[in-house]
Amino acid sequence: MTAGHLVLPGTRGRRLVDAIARHRVAAAVAGLLVLPWVMPYQALAVNVLVYGLYAVGFNLLYGYTGLLSFGHAAFFGAGAYGCGIAISRFGVPWPPALIIGTAFAGALGAVIGGLAIRTRGIYFAMVTLALAQCVYAIFYQWVSLTGGENGLRGVNAGRLLLFGWQLDLIDPTTKYYVVLVFVALALWLVSRVLDSPFGAVLEAVRENETRARACGYDVRATKFLSFVLSALVCGLAGSLMAIHLSVVPIDTLNYTTSGLVVMMTLLGGMGTFFGPFIGAGFFVVVEDVTTLYTDHWQLVVGTIFMVFVLFFPRGIWGVILQWLRP
Amino acid sequence: MSPNFLLLQAFTGFALGAIYVLLAVGLALVFGLLTVINFAHGAMFAVGAYIGIFVFGLTGNFWISLVIVPLAVGGIGLVVERVLVRPLYGRGIDYPLLLTFGLSYVLLDLIRILWGKQGLPFDAPDALSGAVDIGIGYFPLYRLFLIALTAALLVGLWLFIDKTSYGLVIRAGARDPEIVRVLGIDIARVWLMVFGIGTGLAGLAGMLAAPLQGVFPEMGTPALMVAFVITVIGGMGSLVGAVVAGLLVGLAESFTAIFAPQFSQLSMYVIMVLVLLLRPQGLFGRAGLLG
């Protein structure tokens, strides 16, 4: 069919969506490349990037595998503390510190995931939440290592000579693009995983666990791998956050940080590739704008979230997709 | 360490556990019947404490507050179920959870708007202050009152659920709502009532906890954690489990507080992890209930 022939209403939009879906990593990175110029200021753009990646990790577990975790702050926080402690206490340069933070989050994901997947359904949300709160309590008490209530200070990434190229993370624009490199890598990895046969099994478990088991898939191993992978992605996001902020506040590990990613993912559109970033962007901007006028941003965000749960459970991107591809 | 001291510490644990039991029973009741986990349960706990302060400020009478608080918070629960939760039935088990999570944010900020961000003191009434000799030593009267009131409420709740015809409907509804509906009973109204009772219990627990720990907007978050951990330990939707696990967690917390104070917050998580490893469905949970 040549262009201009028999173009049904809505077909062009659908084709555009299909093209974007085919090159979703490139499309996401392209969007993120211009983000700093759309945002009111650069620090906000880095927040969208980091929280977006955090939501991508969470979405892998909730959106694709169907497991609602309310304890992902543990992995975001473990990444942040792992990376932050390596830098501030042991003087590790930031690139290996990122790996340390991510690996630490992955290890913690194996422990918490191993326990949590013993339960199902709504139980899972409560167990992950309680275990994450346990991690919070440990980090809160371990003042000598973590700084306790005051948070971890002095996570200075600073300059780095990379292949004869001076990287200065103090400069916000440089920082944004350095973070983007890691985010792009993680997105590519997640996209590959989702396209792989393993990704199909994830969705099979989400849609019908019993049937997936009957088809011969090891449901437990699938859930466990999905959990650890999700923890790794969230850990990378947390590590990047530590470098971005130069401090790790204790609230990084708190219940609210777990809730944050649930909100962002649902607002953007769970189970979609772009949803997490759209949700993160939406959330960050709404929070930023409301704090200009009132202290009570939680009231606004909570209300918006309830409206979405009640009327738009597919989230912003989900609604757009439905509209373009009826 | 004398046996009397340990026994007194056990009583302290029971008093703490009494509050936890009230919290967890409300959560378990709602879950057992509606299979809804109320994430705003902690926020209702805080709302109860603040309404307690408000009514106490108006009337100056602790006992009037004690009656009004569960009714008022239960009333809020009725509205929440009818307006917000009911449209979500049949739409997947996660949605009521997500909605009540959003609601907890809203309630928290409403408390901050109405009563400010600072904590407020709330004293036990004169009639319940001081300590009495209970044979093994002096024990704060208010804590003794907590134990007695909780015991009385539990007996009342058991009589209501086990001996009344309305309780029969509740038990039937927990087992098979479809059949109950077929028999011509408006199950939606039963759900509404149970949601109200559950949140009312949370509110009452909040007010009763206020003299022990003070009143502050964020008091609901640790309360929610405790309620969740107890529910996991006791078994989802099991009222007996909620009572036993609540007392167990109270005891564990009060004993670790003397031997290793820095770990008292962690003790309940340790129990939970052990239960998850050895008996994932919880002490009194039915294997296979919702998977």
Interface residues (C-beta under 8 A of the other chain):
Chain A: L68 F70 L115 R118 T119 R120 G121 I122 Y123 A125 M126 V127 L129 A130 L131 Q133 C134 A137 I138 Q141 Y255 G259 V262 M263 L266 D295 H296 Q298 L299 V301 G302 T303 F305 M306 V309 L310 P313
Chain B: F31 T35 I37 L84 P87 L88 R91 I93 D94 Y95 L97 L98 L99 F101 G102 L103 S104 Y105 V106 L108 D109 L110 R112 I113 T221 M225 F228 V229 T231 V232 M236 Q262 Q265 L266 Y269 M272 V273 L276 L277 P280 L290 G291
